[in-house]
Amino acid sequence: MSKMKFKWNSEKILSISALFISFTTLIIFVYQTNLMRKQNYTSIMPYLELSITNDNEGNTFTLSLDNHGIGPAIIESVIMDYKDEEYNLSDFEDHLYSFLSSMEPVLDSINTISFSTLDVGMAIPANSQYPVLSVKNSKEGYQLITSTINRMLEEGWRYEIIYKSIQNERWVIHNDTQGPKKLR
């Protein structure tokens, strides 16, 4: 059998160089696309936090959801756990106050309370604060809500809020974590 001799000439060197450059460009393009995808997800990440404003002198108590992220947070579910029973907030017309007053009927006597819903599908805009429950300018109402919530927390009241970004990445916040935890 005759052996084929491979002869290097300028055309073959140019062809192999073009293939190598094309392959290298493809690798760089895939890497760059992956970086842009990660940057896009990071640039729209919502960062929810449940915050409490407790002003003893002004007799004001406010519980709010703060979105410190740079994208909207879309509520998926709000679960309450109290005295070893789990409750979905949607069973209480999505009102935290309805849940609290059903567990502790004495809270129905507060006249200076305002509250908002935490509906599934509701979006909390980036860099905003969404008041969930507020008692203002009432010493009796302030003392009642703070003592009741503190007692319920001591008795093991827990909350869990699952939310997602517009890219459908999901996070959860609850009593036991510092900041949101990403769900798989």
Backbone as a printed PyTorch tensor [residue, N CA C, xyz], in Angstrom:
tensor([[[  0.8200,  -1.1680,   0.0000],
         [  0.0000,   0.0000,   0.0000],
         [  0.8680,   1.2360,   0.0000]],

        [[  0.3590,   2.1650,  -0.6590],
         [  1.1280,   3.3960,  -0.7430],
         [  0.7710,   4.3120,   0.4190]],

        [[  1.7680,   4.8910,   0.9450],
         [  1.5530,   5.8320,   2.0470],
         [  1.2830,   7.2040,   1.4630]],

        [[  0.2750,   7.8300,   2.0600],
         [ -0.0390,   9.1850,   1.6180],
         [  0.8540,  10.1580,   2.3660]],

        [[  1.4120,  10.9910,   1.6610],
         [  2.2480,  12.0110,   2.2750],
         [  1.4180,  13.2790,   2.4360]],

        [[  1.5300,  13.7990,   3.5860],
         [  0.7950,  15.0340,   3.8610],
         [  1.7560,  16.1780,   3.6240]],

        [[  1.3810,  16.9940,   2.7190],
         [  2.2380,  18.1290,   2.3890],
         [  1.6130,  19.3940,   2.9590]],

        [[  2.4100,  20.0890,   3.6990],
         [  1.9770,  21.3650,   4.2230],
         [  2.1870,  22.4380,   3.1610]],

        [[  1.1340,  23.1490,   2.9330],
         [  1.2530,  24.3130,   2.0620],
         [  0.4670,  25.4420,   2.6990]],

        [[  0.5530,  26.5770,   2.1380],
         [ -0.0840,  27.7610,   2.7350],
         [ -1.6010,  27.6240,   2.8070]],

        [[ -2.2380,  26.9620,   1.8750],
         [ -3.6990,  26.8020,   1.9000],
         [ -4.1390,  25.9250,   3.0630]],

        [[ -3.4140,  24.8270,   3.3060],
         [ -3.7720,  23.9410,   4.4110],
         [ -3.5140,  24.6200,   5.7600]],

        [[ -2.4270,  25.3300,   5.8680],
         [ -2.1350,  26.0540,   7.1100],
         [ -3.2010,  27.1090,   7.3560]],

        [[ -3.6080,  27.8150,   6.3090],
         [ -4.6490,  28.8300,   6.4360],
         [ -5.9850,  28.2000,   6.8280]],

        [[ -6.3250,  27.0490,   6.2630],
         [ -7.5810,  26.3490,   6.5810],
         [ -7.5890,  25.8870,   8.0330]],

        [[ -6.5140,  25.2700,   8.4830],
         [ -6.4420,  24.7980,   9.8650],
         [ -6.4730,  25.9830,  10.8300]],

        [[ -5.8060,  27.0590,  10.4900],
         [ -5.8350,  28.2660,  11.3240],
         [ -7.2430,  28.8260,  11.4150]],

        [[ -7.9620,  28.8370,  10.3050],
         [ -9.3370,  29.3420,  10.2940],
         [-10.2340,  28.4630,  11.1670]],

        [[-10.0720,  27.1410,  11.1160],
         [-10.8470,  26.2350,  11.9590],
         [-10.5370,  26.4720,  13.4420]],

        [[ -9.2640,  26.6280,  13.7600],
         [ -8.8610,  26.8710,  15.1430],
         [ -9.4400,  28.1820,  15.6590]],

        [[ -9.3750,  29.2250,  14.8610],
         [ -9.9230,  30.5320,  15.2550],
         [-11.4360,  30.4470,  15.4130]],

        [[-12.1160,  29.7400,  14.5300],
         [-13.5770,  29.5800,  14.6220],
         [-13.9580,  28.8270,  15.8950]],

        [[-13.2260,  27.7610,  16.1960],
         [-13.5070,  26.9810,  17.3980],
         [-13.2570,  27.8130,  18.6580]],

        [[-12.1750,  28.5650,  18.6770],
         [-11.8750,  29.4410,  19.8140],
         [-12.9510,  30.5120,  19.9760]],

        [[-13.4140,  31.0740,  18.8850],
         [-14.4830,  32.0770,  18.9180],
         [-15.7660,  31.4690,  19.4810]],

        [[-16.0810,  30.2390,  19.0980],
         [-17.2630,  29.5570,  19.6130],
         [-17.1680,  29.3800,  21.1270]],

        [[-16.0340,  28.9620,  21.6200],
         [-15.8460,  28.7800,  23.0630],
         [-16.0130,  30.1190,  23.7950]],

        [[-15.4140,  31.1780,  23.2720],
         [-15.5330,  32.4990,  23.8880],
         [-16.9850,  32.9750,  23.8530]],

        [[-17.6890,  32.7320,  22.7520],
         [-19.0940,  33.1300,  22.6260],
         [-19.9560,  32.4040,  23.6640]],

        [[-19.7590,  31.1060,  23.8490],
         [-20.5340,  30.3420,  24.8350],
         [-20.2350,  30.8520,  26.2430]],

        [[-18.9760,  31.1010,  26.5440],
         [-18.5870,  31.6190,  27.8560],
         [-19.2100,  32.9870,  28.1170]],

        [[-19.1490,  33.8580,  27.1270],
         [-19.6930,  35.2100,  27.2540],
         [-21.2120,  35.1710,  27.4260]],

        [[-21.8780,  34.3050,  26.6990],
         [-23.3260,  34.1680,  26.8170],
         [-23.7020,  33.7020,  28.2200]],

        [[-22.9380,  32.7720,  28.7590],
         [-23.1870,  32.2840,  30.1120],
         [-23.0110,  33.4120,  31.1310]],

        [[-21.9780,  34.2270,  30.9820],
         [-21.7750,  35.3650,  31.8780],
         [-22.9250,  36.3680,  31.7900]],

        [[-23.3870,  36.6360,  30.5800],
         [-24.4960,  37.5920,  30.4020],
         [-25.7740,  37.0430,  31.0240]],

        [[-26.0050,  35.7280,  30.9160],
         [-27.1920,  35.1190,  31.5130],
         [-27.1310,  35.2670,  33.0350]],

        [[-25.9760,  34.9820,  33.6310],
         [-25.8310,  35.1240,  35.0810],
         [-26.0220,  36.5760,  35.5160]],

        [[-25.4810,  37.4950,  34.7530],
         [-25.6230,  38.9150,  35.0760],
         [-27.0880,  39.3340,  34.9800]],

        [[-27.8070,  38.8320,  33.9900],
         [-29.2150,  39.1520,  33.8220],
         [-30.0190,  38.6630,  35.0230]],

        [[-29.7700,  37.4240,  35.4720],
         [-30.4900,  36.9120,  36.6420],
         [-30.1760,  37.7350,  37.8850]],

        [[-28.9120,  38.0940,  38.0550],
         [-28.5170,  38.8750,  39.2200],
         [-29.0990,  40.2800,  39.1730]],

        [[-29.2240,  40.8390,  37.9860],
         [-29.6810,  42.2190,  37.8720],
         [-31.1710,  42.3790,  38.1420]],

        [[-31.9290,  41.2840,  38.2230],
         [-33.3590,  41.3940,  38.4990],
         [-33.7600,  40.6450,  39.7610]],

        [[-32.7970,  40.3300,  40.6070],
         [-33.0700,  39.5400,  41.8070],
         [-33.8040,  40.3500,  42.8670]],

        [[-34.9880,  39.8850,  43.2750],
         [-35.6720,  40.5170,  44.4030],
         [-35.0700,  40.0150,  45.7130]],

        [[-35.1030,  40.8410,  46.7350],
         [-34.5390,  40.4840,  48.0360],
         [-35.5260,  40.9300,  49.1080]],

        [[-36.4390,  40.0310,  49.4800],
         [-37.4790,  40.3580,  50.4570],
         [-36.9880,  40.1850,  51.8830]],

        [[-37.5370,  41.0360,  52.7400],
         [-37.2330,  40.9760,  54.1650],
         [-38.4790,  41.4440,  54.9200]],

        [[-38.8360,  40.7150,  55.9450],
         [-39.9360,  41.1350,  56.8040],
         [-39.3610,  42.0630,  57.8630]],

        [[-39.8510,  43.3040,  57.9160],
         [-39.2940,  44.2590,  58.8730],
         [-40.3700,  44.7510,  59.8300]],

        [[-39.9020,  45.1080,  61.0120],
         [-40.7900,  45.5960,  62.0650],
         [-40.3350,  46.9850,  62.4760]],

        [[-41.2920,  47.9070,  62.5250],
         [-41.0520,  49.2270,  63.0920],
         [-41.8150,  49.2680,  64.4020]],

        [[-41.0960,  49.4780,  65.4710],
         [-41.6850,  49.4220,  66.8010],
         [-41.3500,  50.7200,  67.5280]],

        [[-42.3030,  51.6580,  67.5650],
         [-42.0990,  52.9660,  68.1930],
         [-42.9490,  53.0390,  69.4620]],

        [[-42.3180,  52.7510,  70.5820],
         [-43.0140,  52.7340,  71.8620],
         [-43.5440,  54.1150,  72.2370]],

        [[-42.7650,  55.1640,  71.9930],
         [-43.1900,  56.5240,  72.3610],
         [-44.3670,  57.0020,  71.5130]],

        [[-44.3590,  56.6600,  70.2340],
         [-45.4470,  57.0770,  69.3540],
         [-46.5800,  56.0780,  69.2790]],

        [[-46.4670,  54.9960,  70.0720],
         [-47.4800,  53.9380,  70.0690],
         [-47.7730,  53.4500,  68.6500]],

        [[-46.7000,  53.1700,  67.9220],
         [-46.8320,  52.7250,  66.5360],
         [-46.0820,  51.4120,  66.3420]],

        [[-46.7640,  50.4660,  65.7330],
         [-46.1740,  49.1790,  65.3840],
         [-46.5230,  48.9020,  63.9260]],

        [[-45.4920,  48.6420,  63.1030],
         [-45.7160,  48.3480,  61.6870],
         [-44.9160,  47.1170,  61.2970]],

        [[-45.5790,  46.2280,  60.6080],
         [-44.9550,  45.0360,  60.0500],
         [-45.0520,  45.1780,  58.5390]],

        [[-43.9010,  45.1280,  57.8530],
         [-43.9270,  45.3380,  56.4090],
         [-42.9710,  44.3790,  55.7040]],

        [[-43.2350,  44.1740,  54.4240],
         [-42.3360,  43.4140,  53.5560],
         [-41.5470,  44.4300,  52.7540]],

        [[-40.2280,  44.3650,  52.8780],
         [-39.3550,  45.2860,  52.1600],
         [-38.6360,  44.5310,  51.0590]],

        [[-38.6520,  45.0710,  49.8540],
         [-37.9090,  44.4810,  48.7390],
         [-36.6680,  45.3370,  48.5190]],

        [[-35.5240,  44.8370,  48.9890],
         [-34.2590,  45.5510,  48.8510],
         [-33.5500,  45.1760,  47.5540]],

        [[-34.1780,  44.3280,  46.7470],
         [-33.5630,  43.8870,  45.4970],
         [-33.7840,  44.8820,  44.3750]],

        [[-33.4010,  44.4690,  43.1810],
         [-33.5350,  45.3490,  42.0230],
         [-34.4950,  44.7700,  40.9950]],

        [[-35.3410,  43.8680,  41.4400],
         [-36.3940,  43.3210,  40.5900],
         [-37.6190,  43.0580,  41.4430]],

        [[-38.7990,  42.9460,  40.8330],
         [-40.0130,  42.7030,  41.6150],
         [-40.0220,  41.3100,  42.2360]],

        [[-40.6350,  41.2050,  43.3990],
         [-40.8290,  39.9270,  44.0870],
         [-42.2950,  39.5380,  43.9310]],

        [[-42.5440,  38.3680,  43.3780],
         [-43.9100,  37.8970,  43.1320],
         [-44.2290,  36.8220,  44.1710]],

        [[-45.2280,  37.0790,  44.9980],
         [-45.5920,  36.1730,  46.0880],
         [-46.1870,  34.8840,  45.5080]],

        [[-45.6520,  33.7380,  45.9820],
         [-46.1920,  32.4330,  45.5840],
         [-47.0300,  31.8110,  46.6870]],

        [[-46.5610,  31.9190,  47.9310],
         [-47.3450,  31.3750,  49.0430],
         [-46.8830,  31.9990,  50.3510]],

        [[-47.8240,  32.0460,  51.2950],
         [-47.5300,  32.5190,  52.6460],
         [-48.1120,  31.4800,  53.5950]],

        [[-47.2220,  30.8420,  54.3540],
         [-47.6160,  29.7750,  55.2640],
         [-47.2970,  30.2070,  56.6930]],

        [[-48.2490,  29.9720,  57.5850],
         [-48.0610,  30.2430,  59.0040],
         [-48.0710,  28.9080,  59.7440]],

        [[-47.2000,  28.7850,  60.7280],
         [-47.1290,  27.5960,  61.5560],
         [-47.2770,  28.0630,  63.0040]],

        [[-48.3210,  27.5900,  63.6560],
         [-48.5660,  28.0170,  65.0270],
         [-49.1350,  26.8600,  65.8180]],

        [[-48.5430,  26.5950,  66.9680],
         [-48.9500,  25.4960,  67.8590],
         [-49.0380,  24.1720,  67.0890]],

        [[-47.9840,  23.9030,  66.3410],
         [-47.8240,  22.6570,  65.5800],
         [-48.8890,  22.4350,  64.5140]],

        [[-49.5280,  23.4970,  64.0670],
         [-50.4650,  23.3980,  62.9470],
         [-50.0350,  24.3770,  61.8730]],

        [[-50.1900,  23.9560,  60.6160],
         [-49.7960,  24.7890,  59.4900],
         [-51.0390,  25.4120,  58.8630]],

        [[-50.9500,  26.6980,  58.5710],
         [-52.0580,  27.4460,  57.9930],
         [-51.5830,  28.1740,  56.7440]],

        [[-52.3900,  28.1080,  55.6990],
         [-52.1070,  28.8740,  54.4890],
         [-52.8190,  30.2110,  54.6480]],

        [[-52.1220,  31.2950,  54.4140],
         [-52.7230,  32.6190,  54.6030],
         [-53.9050,  32.8500,  53.6710]],

        [[-53.9550,  32.1350,  52.5630],
         [-55.0980,  32.2920,  51.6530],
         [-56.4010,  31.8240,  52.3070]],

        [[-56.3090,  30.9760,  53.3250],
         [-57.5060,  30.5540,  54.0680],
         [-58.0460,  31.6680,  54.9610]],

        [[-57.2830,  32.7440,  55.1000],
         [-57.6730,  33.8900,  55.9280],
         [-57.7920,  35.1450,  55.0650]],

        [[-58.2660,  34.9600,  53.8470],
         [-58.4470,  36.0430,  52.8730],
         [-57.1460,  36.7950,  52.6210]],

        [[-56.0090,  36.1110,  52.7760],
         [-54.6750,  36.6590,  52.5450],
         [-54.3350,  37.8250,  53.4700]],

        [[-54.9950,  37.9270,  54.6040],
         [-54.7200,  38.9750,  55.5930],
         [-54.0020,  38.3840,  56.7920]],

        [[-52.8600,  38.9150,  57.1220],
         [-52.1580,  38.4860,  58.3230],
         [-52.9960,  38.7990,  59.5580]],

        [[-53.6620,  39.9450,  59.5430],
         [-54.4910,  40.3190,  60.6900],
         [-55.6180,  39.3070,  60.9060]],

        [[-56.2250,  38.8120,  59.8430],
         [-57.2910,  37.8050,  59.9960],
         [-56.7450,  36.5400,  60.6350]],

        [[-55.5440,  36.1450,  60.2370],
         [-54.9160,  34.9710,  60.8510],
         [-54.6650,  35.2270,  62.3420]],

        [[-54.0300,  36.3620,  62.6430],
         [-53.7020,  36.6680,  64.0380],
         [-54.9490,  36.7390,  64.9090]],

        [[-55.9860,  37.4080,  64.4240],
         [-57.1920,  37.5550,  65.2460],
         [-57.9660,  36.2400,  65.3700]],

        [[-57.8040,  35.3240,  64.4040],
         [-58.4620,  34.0190,  64.5710],
         [-57.7200,  33.1690,  65.6040]],

        [[-56.4170,  33.3640,  65.7270],
         [-55.6350,  32.6430,  66.7350],
         [-55.7800,  33.3040,  68.1030]],

        [[-55.8830,  34.6150,  68.1110],
         [-55.9910,  35.3990,  69.3440],
         [-57.1550,  36.3920,  69.1980]],

        [[-58.3900,  35.9820,  69.4980],
         [-59.5700,  36.8420,  69.2900],
         [-59.5290,  38.1810,  70.0070]],

        [[-58.6950,  38.3260,  71.0210],
         [-58.6000,  39.5940,  71.7360],
         [-58.1450,  40.7140,  70.7980]],

        [[-57.4540,  40.3780,  69.7070],
         [-56.9750,  41.3960,  68.7600],
         [-58.1180,  42.0910,  68.0120]],

        [[-59.3180,  41.5050,  68.0110],
         [-60.4690,  42.1450,  67.3640],
         [-60.8510,  43.4640,  68.0250]],

        [[-60.3740,  43.6830,  69.2310],
         [-60.7440,  44.9170,  69.9500],
         [-59.9010,  46.1210,  69.5220]],

        [[-58.8880,  45.9180,  68.6880],
         [-58.0540,  47.0470,  68.2490],
         [-58.8080,  47.8220,  67.1700]],

        [[-59.0220,  49.1160,  67.4260],
         [-59.7660,  49.9520,  66.4750],
         [-58.8570,  50.6930,  65.5000]],

        [[-57.6030,  50.8780,  65.8600],
         [-56.7040,  51.7060,  65.0550],
         [-55.7250,  50.8570,  64.2450]],

        [[-56.2130,  49.7950,  63.6720],
         [-55.3420,  48.8840,  62.9280],
         [-55.6230,  49.0100,  61.4350]],

        [[-54.5760,  48.9640,  60.6410],
         [-54.7440,  48.8970,  59.1900],
         [-53.9250,  47.7120,  58.7030]],

        [[-54.4260,  47.0510,  57.6760],
         [-53.7400,  45.8680,  57.1740],
         [-53.9700,  45.7160,  55.6800]],

        [[-53.0540,  44.9940,  55.0550],
         [-53.1030,  44.7590,  53.6070],
         [-53.0560,  43.2650,  53.3390]],

        [[-53.3890,  42.8950,  52.1260],
         [-53.3670,  41.4840,  51.7470],
         [-51.9840,  41.0800,  51.2500]],

        [[-51.7260,  39.7950,  51.3270],
         [-50.5400,  39.1830,  50.7340],
         [-51.0280,  38.1270,  49.7420]],

        [[-51.6530,  38.6090,  48.6760],
         [-52.2360,  37.7140,  47.6770],
         [-51.1640,  36.9660,  46.9010]],

        [[-51.4760,  35.7200,  46.5580],
         [-50.6100,  34.9570,  45.6550],
         [-50.6190,  35.6660,  44.3020]],

        [[-49.4420,  35.8600,  43.7350],
         [-49.3150,  36.5500,  42.4570],
         [-49.0620,  38.0390,  42.5770]],

        [[-49.1870,  38.5660,  43.7910],
         [-48.9440,  39.9890,  44.0000],
         [-47.4520,  40.2770,  43.8420]],

        [[-47.1240,  41.3640,  43.1620],
         [-45.7280,  41.7530,  42.9510],
         [-45.3870,  42.9290,  43.8570]],

        [[-44.2920,  42.7850,  44.5740],
         [-43.7800,  43.8780,  45.3940],
         [-42.6310,  44.4910,  44.6080]],

        [[-42.7820,  45.7420,  44.1750],
         [-41.7650,  46.3670,  43.3220],
         [-40.3990,  46.4640,  43.9980]],

        [[-39.3890,  46.5910,  43.1780],
         [-38.0250,  46.7360,  43.6670],
         [-37.8920,  48.0060,  44.4960]],

        [[-37.0560,  47.9390,  45.5160],
         [-36.7740,  49.0780,  46.3850],
         [-38.0350,  49.7200,  46.9480]],

        [[-38.9430,  48.8690,  47.4100],
         [-40.1720,  49.4080,  47.9810],
         [-40.4970,  48.6980,  49.2850]],

        [[-41.4200,  49.2960,  50.0150],
         [-41.8750,  48.7540,  51.2840],
         [-43.3780,  48.5460,  51.1770]],

        [[-43.8340,  47.3510,  51.5480],
         [-45.2540,  47.0230,  51.4770],
         [-45.7590,  46.7780,  52.9020]],

        [[-46.5560,  47.7190,  53.4550],
         [-47.0520,  47.5380,  54.8230],
         [-48.0860,  46.4140,  54.8850]],

        [[-47.8710,  45.4830,  55.7910],
         [-48.7590,  44.3330,  55.9470],
         [-49.7270,  44.5510,  57.1000]],

        [[-49.2290,  45.1820,  58.1790],
         [-50.0310,  45.3690,  59.3850],
         [-49.4980,  46.5970,  60.1140]],

        [[-50.4160,  47.4550,  60.5770],
         [-49.9680,  48.6650,  61.2410],
         [-50.9710,  49.1060,  62.3070]],

        [[-50.4430,  49.4630,  63.4700],
         [-51.2340,  50.0650,  64.5480],
         [-50.5560,  51.3840,  64.8740]],

        [[-51.3490,  52.4850,  64.8230],
         [-50.7630,  53.8090,  65.0510],
         [-51.5840,  54.6090,  66.0560]],

        [[-50.8620,  55.3840,  66.8560],
         [-51.4630,  56.3630,  67.7700],
         [-52.4960,  55.7690,  68.7180]],

        [[-52.2530,  54.5780,  69.1790],
         [-53.1480,  53.9710,  70.1520],
         [-52.3150,  53.1700,  71.1440]],

        [[-52.2460,  53.6660,  72.3690],
         [-51.4440,  52.9830,  73.3770],
         [-51.9880,  51.5860,  73.6460]],

        [[-53.3040,  51.4710,  73.7740],
         [-53.9130,  50.1640,  74.0540],
         [-53.6920,  49.1960,  72.8830]],

        [[-53.9400,  49.6940,  71.6680],
         [-53.7490,  48.8560,  70.4810],
         [-52.2960,  48.4420,  70.3090]],

        [[-51.3860,  49.3900,  70.5390],
         [-49.9550,  49.1080,  70.4330],
         [-49.5430,  48.0310,  71.4330]],

        [[-49.9420,  48.2050,  72.6850],
         [-49.5650,  47.2390,  73.7190],
         [-50.1620,  45.8660,  73.4390]],

        [[-51.3810,  45.8420,  72.9530],
         [-52.0550,  44.5710,  72.6810],
         [-51.3900,  43.8280,  71.5220]],

        [[-51.1100,  44.5240,  70.4310],
         [-50.5200,  43.8500,  69.2670],
         [-49.0920,  43.3900,  69.5710]],

        [[-48.2950,  44.2330,  70.2360],
         [-46.9050,  43.8350,  70.5100],
         [-46.8360,  42.6910,  71.5140]],

        [[-47.6390,  42.7450,  72.5580],
         [-47.6010,  41.6580,  73.5570],
         [-48.1160,  40.3520,  72.9460]],

        [[-49.1510,  40.4340,  72.1280],
         [-49.6990,  39.2210,  71.5070],
         [-48.7030,  38.6100,  70.5300]],

        [[-48.0970,  39.4330,  69.6710],
         [-47.1290,  38.9080,  68.7050],
         [-45.9050,  38.3370,  69.4170]],

        [[-45.4160,  39.0190,  70.4390],
         [-44.2690,  38.4990,  71.1930],
         [-44.5960,  37.1590,  71.8500]],

        [[-45.7730,  37.0510,  72.4190],
         [-46.1720,  35.7900,  73.0450],
         [-46.3070,  34.6820,  72.0060]],

        [[-46.9220,  35.0090,  70.8690],
         [-47.0750,  33.9960,  69.8110],
         [-45.7090,  33.5300,  69.2980]],

        [[-44.7520,  34.4610,  69.1690],
         [-43.4050,  34.0810,  68.7420],
         [-42.7400,  33.1660,  69.7710]],

        [[-42.9410,  33.4720,  71.0550],
         [-42.3940,  32.6080,  72.1070],
         [-43.0250,  31.2270,  72.0860]],

        [[-44.2870,  31.1620,  71.6540],
         [-44.9920,  29.8750,  71.5780],
         [-44.6910,  29.1220,  70.2880]],

        [[-43.8130,  29.6840,  69.4600],
         [-43.3840,  28.9550,  68.2680],
         [-44.0320,  29.3730,  66.9590]],

        [[-44.6310,  30.5490,  66.9190],
         [-45.2150,  31.0130,  65.6580],
         [-44.1090,  31.2140,  64.6370]],

        [[-44.2990,  30.6340,  63.4650],
         [-43.3420,  30.7550,  62.3640],
         [-44.0920,  31.1700,  61.1000]],

        [[-43.4030,  31.8810,  60.2540],
         [-43.9520,  32.2180,  58.9430],
         [-42.9880,  31.7460,  57.8630]],

        [[-43.5270,  31.5230,  56.6860],
         [-42.7110,  31.1570,  55.5250],
         [-43.3320,  31.8210,  54.3050]],

        [[-42.5520,  32.6530,  53.6310],
         [-43.0220,  33.3350,  52.4320],
         [-42.1610,  32.8710,  51.2680]],

        [[-42.8130,  32.2840,  50.2780],
         [-42.1120,  31.8570,  49.0700],
         [-42.4650,  32.8630,  47.9770]],

        [[-41.4380,  33.3380,  47.3000],
         [-41.6460,  34.3030,  46.2230],
         [-40.7040,  33.9900,  45.0740]],

        [[-40.9610,  34.6200,  43.9310],
         [-40.1330,  34.3660,  42.7520],
         [-39.8280,  35.6760,  42.0380]],

        [[-38.8380,  35.6040,  41.1490],
         [-38.4950,  36.7470,  40.3080],
         [-39.2510,  36.6080,  38.9880]],

        [[-39.0960,  37.5880,  38.1160],
         [-39.7460,  37.4990,  36.8100],
         [-39.0860,  36.4550,  35.9280]],

        [[-37.9200,  35.9390,  36.3460],
         [-37.2400,  34.8550,  35.6350],
         [-37.6020,  33.5020,  36.2420]],

        [[-38.5810,  33.4670,  37.1370],
         [-39.0620,  32.2650,  37.8170],
         [-38.0250,  31.6110,  38.7310]],

        [[-37.0530,  32.3610,  39.1920],
         [-36.1840,  31.8600,  40.2500],
         [-36.9500,  32.0430,  41.5500]],

        [[-36.8580,  31.0620,  42.4490],
         [-37.6810,  31.0610,  43.6550],
         [-36.8140,  31.1680,  44.9100]],

        [[-37.3540,  31.9140,  45.9020],
         [-36.6990,  32.0960,  47.1930],
         [-37.7150,  31.9230,  48.3050]],

        [[-37.1970,  31.7080,  49.5000],
         [-38.0480,  31.5990,  50.6830],
         [-37.4250,  32.4310,  51.8020]],

        [[-38.2930,  33.0840,  52.5800],
         [-37.8550,  33.7450,  53.8120],
         [-38.7330,  33.2150,  54.9340]],

        [[-38.1370,  33.0820,  56.1110],
         [-38.8980,  32.7030,  57.2970],
         [-38.1390,  33.1280,  58.5420]],

        [[-38.7320,  32.8770,  59.6900],
         [-38.1640,  33.3330,  60.9650],
         [-36.7210,  32.8950,  61.1730]],

        [[-36.3730,  31.7170,  60.7110],
         [-35.0990,  31.1030,  61.0790],
         [-33.9200,  31.4730,  60.1890]],

        [[-34.1330,  32.2580,  59.1470],
         [-33.0190,  32.5530,  58.2430],
         [-32.6970,  34.0400,  58.2620]],

        [[-31.4720,  34.3180,  57.9020],
         [-31.0490,  35.7020,  57.7060],
         [-31.0340,  35.9380,  56.2150]],

        [[-32.0230,  36.5700,  55.7010],
         [-32.1210,  36.8260,  54.2730],
         [-32.7600,  35.6710,  53.5270]],

        [[-33.0460,  35.8980,  52.2630],
         [-33.7080,  34.8660,  51.4590],
         [-32.7990,  33.6780,  51.1760]],

        [[-33.4290,  32.5270,  51.0410],
         [-32.7270,  31.3060,  50.6770],
         [-33.2840,  30.8440,  49.3350]],

        [[-32.3940,  30.6120,  48.3800],
         [-32.8220,  30.2130,  47.0490],
         [-33.3120,  28.7740,  47.0610]],

        [[-34.4530,  28.5550,  46.4020],
         [-35.0150,  27.2180,  46.2770],
         [-34.6020,  26.6110,  44.9530]],

        [[-34.5080,  25.3340,  44.9010],
         [-34.1470,  24.6380,  43.6370],
         [-35.3680,  24.3610,  42.8280]]])
